Amino acid sequence: MHGHGHHTLETSRRGVRALAWSFAALFGTALAQLALVLVTGSVALLGDTIHNFADALTAVPLGAAFLLGRRAATRRYTYGLGRAEDLAGVAVVLVVAASALAVGYESVVRLLDPRPVGHLWVVAAAGVIGFAGNELVARYRIKAGREIGSAALVADGVHARTDGFTSLAVVLGAAGVALGFPAADPIVGLGITVAILFVLRDAAKEVFRRLLDAVDPASVELAERTARAVGGVLGTRDLRMRWIGHQLRAELAVTVAAELTVGQAHALAHDVEHRLLHEIPRLTAVVVHTEPATGADQAHERVSSGHHA
């Protein structure tokens, strides 16, 4: 449909590339931090390391979803498997929730049973490493996600950026211990837990909105205006839009002059479809129904045209 099938395949490839690169970067960051956790015994650093491992692993279900979404539609899955991306979003939310529980549990244990934190400069350096790794991944995921229209990828990028700031909190914990406040380390660990929970709330909200077919109302208004601007369209109604993975689909009814032939009405519907596909960002499929106008519809159109004149 106007080359959009090839476009969809290319966006999926870009999504997979972004996930592969960011997975390698975050996994490497987390491994480096884990080695330093074993040296220092810092619970704040352990919490940040667990979260970075979890964030790296969220790339796995998302990558699988992108690959599934590239499969052709079948007689059973007539819309294809693009919804797998939304299910992967649920998996991301569950992984983030598990990481929050792990960090919170370890922090409480350390508060009740304090242990010394050694090599504070190493802890601080590891926090800086975590921040740098997460910020690089965040920028790459957000940029790629916005360009291909993947809410799941953008959300994962925002998640990585927040992780970067929790890594900086590890540096604060090390500074607190150095200043003679040993409880600073597990307290910062609890702070990281709270930060993760805030990210979790926003990520869960976005994921469940997608599952319930939520779209940006501005896109709906733009689609209605675009359809009405096509010559021969007297009105629009029953516009529906939904995301299937990172592909946006729409259907609507347009009112046309009753005296049009079937062929003319079909050509007009094709014009509306073409205009919408090129005006609405990330829209990949449109179904347009044509309906003959009643006398009242045509009178309303003449009045509207008079006002515009």
N, C-alpha and C positions, 0 to 999 in steps of 0.2 A: 504494500500500500504506500505509494510514493516513496519507496526506498526505506521505509521505516523499519522493516524487518532487519535489514543490514545494520541500521543504526542501533537497534536494540541489542543485536549480537555484540557490536563493538562496545557499547556501554557495559555489558556484562564482563567483557574481557578486561576493560579498564578497572572495573570493581575488583575482579580477581587479582589483577596486578597490584592494586593498592593494598589489598589485604595481605598478599604474600610478602610485599616489602615491609609493611608495618609489623607483621608477625615476626619477621626475622629481627627487626630493630628492637622490638619490645622484649622478645625472648632473650636476645643478647644482653640487653640492659638488666633484665631480671637475674640472669645467670651471674653477671658481674656483681650485682648486689647480694646475691645469695652467698657467694664466696666471702664477701665482707661481713655478712651476718655471722657466719661461722667464726670469724676472727674476733668480732666485737661483742656478740651477745646482746645487741640492741633490739628490744622488742618493737620500737617504732620503726626501725629499719626492716625488721622481719615483716611487720604489717605492710609496709610499702612494697616489699619484695613479693609477698603473696598476692597483693593487688595487681602488681605488674604482670606476674605470671597469668593471673586470671584474665587480665585485659588482653594479653597476647593470645590466649586460648579462645577468646570470643571471635577471633578471626576464622577459626575452624568452621563453626556452624554457618557463619556468614558466607565464607568461601564456597561451602557445599551448596548453599542456597542459590548463589549466583550461577553455579554450574548447572543446577537443576532447572533454573529459570530459563536457560538457553535451549532446553529440550522443546521439540515441536509439540503442538497440541495434539491430543489423541481423541478417539471417540469417547473415552472415559473422562479425560481431563481436557475438556473442550477449550478452556482458557489457558492451557499450558500449566506449568508448575511455578509460576511467578510468586504465588502465595508462600512458597517455602521461605522466602526472604522475611516475611512477617513472623513465621514460626521461629526462624533463627533469631529474630529480635527478642522473642520470649526466652530463648535459650540464653541470650546475652544478659537479660534481666536476672535470670536465675543464677548465672555465674557470678554476677556482681553482688547479688544478695548473699551468696555463699562466702564470698571473700570478706564481706562486711562482718559476717558472723565469726569467721576465723580470726580476723584482726581484733574484734571486740573481746572475744574469749581470751585470747593470749594476753591482751592488755590488762584485763581484770585479774588474771592469774598472777601477772607480774606485780600488780599493785598489792595484792595480798601476800605475795612471797617475793619480795624485792631481791634482785640479783645485780651484781656490779656490771657496769657497762665499761668496756675497755676501748682503747684506741679511738678516742673521741674524734680525732681529726679524720680517721678513716670513715666513721659514721657520717660526718659532715660531707666528705667527698662523695660517698655513696648517694647521699641525698641529692647532691648536685648532678651526679650521673643520671639518677632517676628523672630529675626535672628535664634535663637536656633530651634524653631519649623520648620521653613522653611528648614534649613540645614538638619535636620533629615529626613524630607519628601523627600527632593531632593535626598539624598543618596539612600534611599529605592526605589524611583521611577526609578532612572537612572539604578541602579543595576538590578532591576526586568525587566525593559524595554529592556536592552541590552541582558539579558539572554533569553528572549522569542522573541526578534526581533520586538518589537513594537516601531516604530518611534514616535507614538503619546505619548506613556508613557514616553519615554526618553525626548522628547521635553517638556512635562509637568514637568519633574524633573528638567531640566535646568531652566525652568521658575520659579520653586520654589526656586532654588538656587539664582537666580537674585533677587527674592523678599526678600531673606534673607539680601542681601546687601542694599536693599532699607530700610529695617528695621533699619539697622545700621545708615542710613542717618537721621533717626528720632532722634537718639542720638545726632547727630551733630546739628540739629535744636534746641534741648533743650539746648545744650552748648552755641549756639549763643545767645539765649534769656537770658540765665544766665549772659552772658558777656555784656548785655545791648544793644542787637541788636534784637528788637522784630520782625522785618521783616524776621528774619532767618527762623522762623517756616513756613510761607507760601512759602518762596523761596525754602526751602527744599521740600515742597509739590510739587512745579513745577518741581524740579529736579527728584522726584520720577516719575512724569508723563512722563518726557523725557525717563527715564530708562525703563518704561513700554513699551513705543513706540518702543524702540530698540528691546526689547524682542519680541514684537508683529511682527515686521518686519521679524525676523529670524523664528519665529514659523509659520507665514503665508507662507513664502517661502517653508519650509519643507512640510507643509500640501498640498499646491498646487502642489508641485512636485509629491507627492504621487497620487493626483487626476489625474495627467497627466501621470501616469505610469513610473515615473523616477526611475531608479535603479542605484546602484553604478557601474560605468564602470569596476572596478576591479573584481566584481562578474561575469560580462559578460566574461571577459578575462579568469578568472579561470574556468568557465564552458566550454569554448571552448577548453582550454588546457586539461581539464579532459576528455572530450569526445574524443579528438584526441588520447589520450594515451591508449584508450581501444583497445586491439588487434583485428584487422579486420576492424577497421574504417580507411578509406582512406582520409577522409576530413569532414569538417562540414560547414554548412551554414545556413542562415536564423534563427539564434538564437534570440529568443524573451523572455524577462523576465518581470514579473510584480508582484507588491505586491497586495494582496487582504487582507486588514487588516494587521495582522502581519505574514501572510503566503506568502512565495515567490513561484511563479510558473514559469515554463519555458517550451518552446517548441523549437525544432530544427530539422534540417534535417542532417542525416549523410550519407556519400557516402560509399557504400560497393561494394565488388567485384560482377560483374554482374552474375557470374555463381552460386552464392549462391541460395539455395532453399528458398522458402517462410519461411519454418520453421527455417532455419539457420539465415536468416535475422531478423526474429522475436526474436530469442534468443539473437542475437547481440544487437538489440535495447533494450532488457531487461537488458543486461549487462551495456549499456550506462546509462540507467535510474537508475539502482542500484548504479552505481559509482557516478553519479551526486548527488543523494539524500544523499549520505554519505559524500561527499566532500564539498558541497556548504552549508554554514551555513544557517539554517532556510528555506531551500528549502523543500517544502512538496509535490510537484506534478510536474511530467515531462511528456511531450508527445514527443516521438521520431519518426520521419519519416525516413524510409530507402529508399535510392535512388541508383539504379545501376550505377556503375562508367562507364564512357566512356573510350575509349583507351587513350585519353589525360590525364584523371584523373590518370590512373594507371601508365602511363609514369612519370607523375609528382611525384607520390608517390615513384617510384623506384629511381628517382634522389634525392628526399629528404632523403630517407633511406641511400643512398650512402654518402651524406654529413654528416649525423649523425654518420655513421660508422667511 
